[in-house]
Structure formats: structure tokens, C-alpha cells
Amino acid sequence: MTKHFFFLSCCLLSGVCVLAGVSDRFVKALKSSRAVVFLADGAPAPATVKITRKWSDELCDIRIVNTGSMPVRLKEIVMGTVGKVLPASTPFYAEGFQMLSQTAGTLKAPVNLGHYTDASHYKIPQPEGYLAVYNMMRLYPQDDVQLLLGFTSSNRFVGKFYVSADTIKVVTDLESLELAPGKEFRMEELMLLSGNDGNQLLDRFAARIHHYHPRLEFRQPPTGWCSWYCFGPRVTAKNIYDNLDYIKSNIPALKYIQLDDGYQPHMGDWLEVGSSFGGNVQQVLQTIREKGFEPAIWVAPFICDSNSTIFKDHKDWLVKDATGKPLRSDKVTFGGWRMKPWYVLDGTNPAVQQHLEKLFRTMRNDWGVTYFKLDANFWGAIHGGYFYDKQATRVEAYRRGMEAVLKGTKDAFVLGCNHPLWPSLGLIHGSRSSGDIKRSWDIFEGTGRENLYRAWQNGRLWWNDPDCILLTGNMPDNEFNFHAALIYATGGMLLSGDDLTKISPERLNILRKTVPPTSYAAAFTDTNFNTGYVNTGSEKQLVLLNWQSSPQKITVKLEKPCEITDYWTGKSLGRFSGSYTASLEAHDGRVLTLK
């Protein structure tokens, strides 16, 4: 696969979209294919259920109307199908419903980029013989223009694609909702784009998303420090204060000091006192502010455990199972990673909305928190449950809950983590773009690819959070150099995850050079992600990454003669014209400035 969304294009064709070959046939086949609605039992809907599908150039509007005299429950609509047009070897990339799920590879051989997939880990159903992917799909037919299929809105329904080696189906999940006589369901809008320049396609796609979900603005990607990757849930006040003092003396640009999971006694009881910080988390937050920094905190607003006050006193607030009892999440999906199994707060319940607004208003106004890392948000859009509002979808349940959260957080920064990706559009300032980081090459490599595949979202939909930069630990310098260069290339949020009292002067210098973030994701020349360019307007950087287990030489063409310097050290490497060749160790990375 050599072409991708935010990559540089070798053939712009003066900005004109030219269809040819299989890409042309794919577009025509999708637009001419038949749409089919299925009942809750899987049978085709009767003729009284009418479908209106209108294509306006690249945009598709679909509505379902019940013209009969009886209500019907609808499972899903196949909005269009293309079969036996694209070769099975066609490369593609697709998003997941859940932030931790991404897919690449080819139609006949899909590759999971992460370990926590929608189907296997989160147990979201998919049909026999097909892979379900969500939100957006990119296709790269050989020697032809690229294709982008994507849903530009996520207000009510989940848009997805069923993929096999020879067939792609565009589908909307109707969740067995009842459609009354004379009523209609309007689907989320579908966009179908084609062209040589992937970055132009993504610009148009993001602009249309903005039409339905204006970006929740925050001027600059935040910088800061997080306790989780050095101290975990057993973090102490002394750990925080020691690092706070070090940051103030050595790298005060790390503005937000984040307390992660562990301060609460139970999941759901976010305002109660746990054993951490001597039972006084508010004093720690106040001290952070007194020292001139911004307090940040981890919260999982949609979950609680069975020992929590929320569960014991407010079972009526929770998503129910078929018997009317609180739904144990492990019966339908992953049950949680700590204090499990989790139960889920129902965002369609007005009492829950009031609770969430009050919770976050208290943390914002009384605790002084100005940055919220919201985790486990996926559970707010849980499948297989029954909501207080019987006509609400899981997207609506999540979005109503998040709207209540935002009423409480006011001007604070809101980061979505472990969240349903498209349902979060317009509701978060920042979005985690990879799985959790860890001090190991396999994780540096895996999360690195996850982040770069999503780099186009940074500054378009939200600020990307590539997770923390780690620069301490028992790993070789070249692998830390790779990790630092890759994080720099994402252009998004920058939080240190180290116990900075133990960082070396050389690594501290690298950390200093990563802040503030550029706000611009690097444009890579292909999906090998070896060579990328960051153009901030004032200067241009070259990012070189060697993913291989052996040394590699990487040669890049230069537009004009320039001096090349090492970005981390400022050391001049000389003046070059025509081309430049860098020798990289195995698992190595460089950031170079072109002057």
C-alpha cells in the first residue's frame, strides 16, 4: 500500500478528480445497487417499508418510511452493495467503532492494528463471513484513484461497512427500533469521494463532518504530565509533588498535571475519598494550582462497580438487561479492567444527566480542575442493553450523557479515551488516537502505526492524543529516539509519562524540544511511514523512521539547497542540494530541520 489519506500526492491532476478503471466501476456499482431493510428477526422488511435514497454528487441521503398500518422493528439497512469489482488484493484502511479498533491490510487479508478489536474484545456482533468496520473506509486500487467512503454525521445511528474478499456492504444499524406507521428514520449521511490526492479527500470529508458536528475548539494542543505510566493506581501525593517541583524548575511548559486512575474508592464514586493522597485528593489539586500549573484528572463518567454508592443507591440510573435488572457489562462486552464487572450509567435518563452535570461542575468549580481525561466512554454507548428512553439508540444515549458532562466542565479541556469514535464528534476537544503506551519496542511500533494512520484527524476533528511520551526506562537510545520522533510527527497533545526526577539531561533536552507541539501532523510519503514532513509555516522538519530490525539508509529529495540540522541537538549536519541520505540504526528515528 503506497497511497494514504494525509500523505503527499505525486499526481494532483490540477485538483481535478479523475475516475478510471475499477474505482469508476465501484462508484457506479454502489450508486446503482439496491438498498434493503431488514426486520429485527433478520427477514426483509415488507413492501410497506419504503426507502428513499438520493445521491447528490458525492453525498447520499437515505430515509426509511413506514407506509403501513402496523409498527415494525428494524434491525439494519444495507444502503448499498458492491460485489466482485475490486480485486481481493486491494489495500484498505478502516476505522473501528471503538477507539482501540483499527483495520488495514487487504480485502482478502485484513490486519488488526491493535489488540482490542470491536468484534473479539468488545463483542460487537458482525455477520458470518464478513468483517465489520465503522465510520470511514479508504480503498487504494492499484494504478487507480483512491476511494473514500465515510459517514459525515453520528447523531443517532451507527454507520458501518461489512467487508469480505469480494464484497463491500454499506450498512446502518437500526438497533431493532420500532418505526411507527407514518413515521420515518433518517440515516446518517454517507459521503463517497475519489481522487489522487488523499489529503484533499480528507479535507473535504472533514469539512462535511464539521457541517454536522462543529469542532469543539481549544486553541492549542495541551502539554503536561501524567502519573499513570510511572506510578499507576498507587500514586502518592509525594510522587506528584516531587515531579511538580522538578517540572517547575526544569520544564514549566508542561502545563497540565494529571492525576490518573486510583484516587477514587470505587468506580463511579468520583467525589468520595479514597486511600490515595492520604484521603485528600483536593489538597493535591490545590497545590498544583498554587505552584502555577493546571490540575487535570481522570474520570470514567459512564461506569460504576457493584461496591459503589452509585450502584447501591441508584440502580434506576443504570442500563438494564432484558429482565429489567442492571446490565452486567461482561454479559454483552468486555467487563472492564479494574473493579469489574462494570455497570453502565444510562445517558438517556434525566437523573443521570443531572448527576453528570453536577459531578463535573463540582470538579470544575470546587476542585479547580481544568482538564478532564474521560476514560471508558465506550460503555456509555454499550450495545445489548435497554435504555430509559425506549426509542433512543446507543449513540443518542452516549451523546446525551456527554452533553450533560460538557455543561459541567464549562471551559475545561475534555479528552476522550477508550471512547466510541464517531459518536464523540463535536463533544471532545482531544481524542486518544492509539492504545496505551508501554516501555517496549513492540508497543512503540504498534501504537506508532495506530497514531500515524489517524494523524489526519489532528486539528481537523479534534487534537489527537498519541498517549504519553516515555523517555526513561531500560531501552536503547535508538528506540527512544524512534518513539520521540514519532510522537513529534503526530503534532498533537504532548504529555510526559515519566518520573521526571529520574530523567537524564540528554532525554530532558529531547522532552523540552517536543513542547509546544507543532499542531501539524507530518505528511508521510506512503504507508511505510519512513519519511514525513512537518511544515509549520515558519520552518520545515523532516521526520525519518526506521521500523526495521536492521540499519537502513533513507534518501530524500530536496526541493532546493538547504542546511540540515538535528532538531534535538541543533547540530548542523551540513549543507545539501538535490538529495540527502541518512543512516539510521535499527528501530531508530530522527527529526531534522531544513533551513
C-alpha positions, 0 to 999 in steps of 0.5 A, a space after each residue: 500500500 503506497 497511497 494514504 489519506 494525509 500523505 503527499 500526492 505525486 499526481 494532483 491532476 490540477 485538483 481535478 478528480 479523475 475516475 478510471 478503471 475499477 474505482 469508476 466501476 465501484 462508484 457506479 456499482 454502489 450508486 446503482 445497487 439496491 438498498 434493503 431493510 431488514 426486520 429485527 428477526 433478520 427477514 426483509 422488511 415488507 413492501 410497506 417499508 419504503 426507502 428513499 435514497 438520493 445521491 447528490 454528487 458525492 453525498 447520499 441521503 437515505 430515509 426509511 418510511 413506514 407506509 403501513 398500518 402496523 409498527 415494525 422493528 428494524 434491525 439494519 439497512 444495507 444502503 448499498 452493495 458492491 460485489 466482485 469489482 475490486 480485486 481481493 488484493 486491494 489495500 484498505 484502511 478502516 476505522 473501528 467503532 471503538 477507539 482501540 479498533 483499527 483495520 488495514 491490510 487487504 480485502 482478502 487479508 485484513 490486519 488488526 492494528 491493535 489488540 482490542 478489536 470491536 468484534 473479539 474484545 468488545 463483542 460487537 456482533 458482525 455477520 458470518 463471513 464478513 468483517 465489520 468496520 465503522 465510520 470511514 473506509 479508504 480503498 487504494 486500487 492499484 494504478 487507480 484513484 483512491 476511494 473514500 467512503 465515510 459517514 459525515 454525521 453520528 447523531 443517532 445511528 451507527 454507520 458501518 461497512 461489512 467487508 469480505 474478499 469480494 464484497 463491500 456492504 454499506 450498512 446502518 444499524 437500526 438497533 431493532 427500533 420500532 418505526 411507527 406507521 407514518 413515521 420515518 428514520 433518517 440515516 446518517 449521511 454517507 459521503 463517497 469521494 475519489 481522487 489522487 490526492 488523499 489529503 484533499 479527500 480528507 479535507 473535504 470529508 472533514 469539512 462535511 463532518 464539521 457541517 454536522 458536528 462543529 469542532 469543539 475548539 481549544 486553541 492549542 494542543 495541551 502539554 503536561 504530565 501524567 502519573 499513570 505510566 510511572 506510578 499507576 493506581 498507587 500514586 502518592 501525593 509525594 510522587 506528584 509533588 516531587 515531579 511538580 517541583 522538578 517540572 517547575 524548575 526544569 520544564 514549566 511548559 508542561 502545563 497540565 498535571 494529571 492525576 490518573 486512575 486510583 484516587 477514587 474508592 470505587 468506580 463511579 464514586 468520583 467525589 468520595 475519598 479514597 486511600 490515595 493522597 492520604 484521603 485528600 485528593 483536593 489538597 493535591 489539586 490545590 497545590 498544583 494550582 498554587 505552584 502555577 500549573 493546571 490540575 487535570 484528572 481522570 474520570 470514567 463518567 459512564 461506569 460504576 462497580 457493584 461496591 459503589 454508592 452509585 450502584 447501591 443507591 441508584 440502580 434506576 440510573 443504570 442500563 438494564 438487561 432484558 429482565 429489567 435488572 442492571 446490565 452486567 457489562 461482561 454479559 454483552 462486552 468486555 467487563 472492564 479492567 479494574 473493579 469489574 464487572 462494570 455497570 453502565 450509567 444510562 445517558 438517556 435518563 434525566 437523573 443521570 444527566 443531572 448527576 453528570 452535570 453536577 459531578 463535573 461542575 463540582 470538579 470544575 468549580 470546587 476542585 479547580 480542575 481544568 482538564 478532564 481525561 474521560 476514560 471508558 466512554 465506550 460503555 456509555 454507548 454499550 450495545 445489548 442493553 435497554 435504555 430509559 428512553 425506549 426509542 433512543 439508540 446507543 449513540 443518542 444515549 452516549 451523546 446525551 450523557 456527554 452533553 450533560 458532562 460538557 455543561 459541567 466542565 464549562 471551559 475545561 479541556 475534555 479528552 476522550 479515551 477508550 471512547 466510541 469514535 464517531 459518536 464523540 464528534 463535536 463533544 471532545 476537544 482531544 481524542 486518544 488516537 492509539 492504545 496505551 503506551 508501554 516501555 517496549 519496542 513492540 508497543 512503540 511500533 504498534 501504537 506508532 502505526 495506530 497514531 500515524 494512520 489517524 494523524 489526519 484527524 489532528 486539528 481537523 476533528 479534534 487534537 489527537 492524543 498519541 498517549 504519553 511520551 516515555 523517555 526513561 526506562 531500560 531501552 536503547 537510545 535508538 528506540 527512544 529516539 524512534 518513539 520521540 520522533 514519532 510522537 513529534 510527527 503526530 503534532 498533537 497533545 504532548 504529555 510526559 509519562 515519566 518520573 521526571 526526577 529520574 530523567 537524564 539531561 540528554 532525554 530532558 533536552 529531547 522532552 523540552 524540544 517536543 513542547 509546544 507541539 507543532 499542531 501539524 501532523 507530518 505528511 508521510 510519503 506512503 504507508 511505510 511511514 519512513 519519511 514525513 514532513 512537518 511544515 509549520 509555516 515558519 520552518 520545515 522538519 523532516 521526520 525519518 523512521 526506521 521500523 526495521 530490525 536492521 540499519 537502513 539508509 533513507 534518501 530524500 529529495 530536496 526541493 532546493 539547497 538547504 542546511 540540515 540540522 538535528 532538531 534535538 541537538 541543533 547540530 548542523 549536519 551540513 549543507 545539501 542540494 538535490 538529495 540527502 541520505 541518512 543512516 539510521 540504526 535499527 528501530 531508530 528515528 530522527 527529526 531534522 530541520 531544513 533551513 
